[in-house]
Amino acid sequence: MKQQLIRVAATTVLGLGLTAGFAAADGGSINQTGQDSTNKIITKNSSSTHVRNHNDVGVANGNLQGAFSGNASSSKNTTGGGASTGDASNSNSSNTSVSISNASVSGMGGSSVGDGGSNSISNTGQDSKNLVVTKNTSTTTVDNHNDVDVFNFNGQLAASGNASSSKNTTGGTASTGNASNTNSTTNSVSVSN
């Protein structure tokens, strides 16, 4: 009894950053082996892809402000005049935008295997045993770790001061301005794996 075996194997390992691997065997051909022969063509294709994305982003916004209008005083005048101070104000605006985009496995070429090529068994005679086997194994592992930290700190102090009118024969006016604080914070985080 005559036996003929053709083994064809292709293996591809695809790492991060590499282009698509091509793992295709050319296949095999068995011809004219005669009767009672055993003929096998076995093709094995394997492909492995491992992608690891680690993104660590830290953003810190700090703001500390102080505004003081001072004091206004009108005193010891025969006819007191007007005394005034201006406004004291603080304004702060923070905008933080973080965007993380990791390429998908399919966008990198991914893990793919061939089709086993072109296989043929012919003219083997009577009572021959003919077998064509194609085995494809594809493994894809994706590990995404995204760590985004945004810290915003805003400290504001606004004081208008004192206003006094004293010891005037005819009292005048004394006024201080307004004291105000405003703060606006916008945070935007986008993660795409």
Residue pairs with C-beta under 8 A, 6 or more apart in sequence:
1 36
1 37
1 38
2 33
2 34
2 36
2 37
2 38
3 37
3 38
3 39
4 30
4 33
4 37
4 38
4 39
4 40
5 39
5 40
5 42
6 28
6 29
6 30
6 40
6 41
6 42
7 42
7 43
7 44
8 25
8 26
8 27
8 28
8 41
8 42
8 43
8 44
8 116
8 117
9 25
9 43
9 44
9 45
10 23
10 24
10 25
10 43
10 44
10 45
10 46
10 113
10 114
11 23
11 45
11 46
11 47
12 21
12 22
12 23
12 46
12 47
12 48
12 113
13 21
13 47
13 48
14 20
14 21
14 47
14 48
14 49
14 108
14 109
14 110
14 111
15 49
15 50
16 50
16 51
16 52
16 108
17 108
18 108
18 109
19 108
19 109
20 108
20 109
20 110
20 112
21 47
21 109
21 111
21 112
22 112
22 114
23 45
23 46
23 47
23 112
23 113
23 114
24 45
24 113
24 114
24 115
24 116
24 117
25 43
25 45
25 114
25 116
25 117
26 117
26 118
27 41
27 43
27 116
27 117
27 118
27 119
27 120
28 41
28 43
28 117
28 119
28 120
29 41
29 118
29 119
29 120
29 121
29 122
30 39
30 41
30 120
30 121
30 122
30 124
30 130
31 120
31 121
31 122
31 123
31 124
32 122
32 123
32 124
33 39
33 123
33 124
33 125
33 128
34 124
34 125
34 128
35 124
35 125
35 126
35 127
35 128
36 125
36 126
36 127
36 128
37 124
37 125
37 128
37 129
38 128
38 129
38 131
39 121
39 124
39 128
39 129
39 130
39 131
40 130
40 131
40 132
40 133
41 119
41 121
41 131
41 132
41 133
42 131
42 133
42 134
42 135
43 116
43 117
43 119
43 133
43 134
43 135
44 134
44 135
44 137
45 113
45 114
45 115
45 116
45 134
45 135
45 136
45 137
46 113
46 136
46 137
46 138
46 139
47 111
47 112
47 113
47 137
47 138
47 139
48 111
48 138
48 139
48 140
49 105
49 108
49 110
49 111
49 139
49 140
49 141
50 140
50 141
50 143
51 105
51 108
51 140
51 141
51 142
51 143
52 143
52 145
53 102
53 142
53 143
53 144
53 145
53 146
53 193
54 145
55 100
55 102
55 145
55 146
55 147
55 148
55 191
56 147
57 98
57 100
57 147
57 148
57 149
58 148
58 149
58 151
59 96
59 98
59 149
59 150
59 151
60 150
60 151
60 152
60 153
61 94
61 96
61 150
61 151
61 152
61 153
61 185
62 153
63 92
63 94
63 153
63 154
63 155
63 156
63 183
64 153
64 154
64 155
64 156
65 90
65 92
65 155
65 156
65 157
66 90
66 156
66 157
66 158
67 88
67 89
67 90
67 157
67 158
67 159
67 179
68 88
68 158
68 159
68 161
69 85
69 86
69 87
69 88
69 159
69 160
69 161
69 176
69 177
69 179
70 85
70 161
70 176
71 85
71 161
71 162
71 163
71 164
71 176
72 83
72 84
72 85
72 161
72 162
72 163
72 164
72 174
72 175
72 176
73 83
73 162
73 163
73 164
73 165
73 166
73 174
74 80
74 81
74 82
74 83
74 164
74 165
74 166
74 168
74 171
74 172
74 173
74 174
75 164
75 165
75 166
75 167
75 168
76 166
76 167
76 168
77 167
77 168
77 169
77 170
77 172
78 168
78 169
78 170
79 168
79 169
79 170
79 172
80 165
80 168
80 169
80 170
80 171
80 172
80 173
81 172
82 172
82 173
82 174
82 175
83 163
83 165
83 172
83 173
83 174
83 175
84 163
84 173
84 174
84 175
84 176
84 177
85 160
85 161
85 163
85 175
85 176
85 177
86 177
87 160
87 177
87 178
87 179
87 180
88 158
88 159
88 160
88 161
88 177
88 178
88 179
88 180
89 158
89 178
89 179
89 180
89 181
89 182
90 156
90 157
90 158
90 180
90 181
90 182
91 181
91 182
91 183
92 154
92 156
92 182
92 183
92 184
93 183
93 184
93 185
94 152
94 154
94 184
94 185
94 186
95 186
96 150
96 152
96 186
96 187
96 188
97 188
98 148
98 150
98 188
98 189
98 190
99 190
99 192
100 146
100 148
100 190
100 191
100 192
101 192
102 144
102 192
102 193
104 193
105 111
105 140
105 142
110 140
111 138
111 139
111 140
112 138
113 136
113 137
113 138
114 136
115 134
115 136
116 134
116 136
119 132
119 134
121 130
121 132
124 130
142 193
144 193
146 191
146 193
148 189
148 191
150 187
150 189
152 185
152 187
154 183
154 185
156 181
156 183
157 181
158 179
158 180
158 181
159 179
160 176
160 177
160 178
160 179
161 176
162 176
163 174
163 175
163 176
164 174
165 171
165 172
165 173
165 174
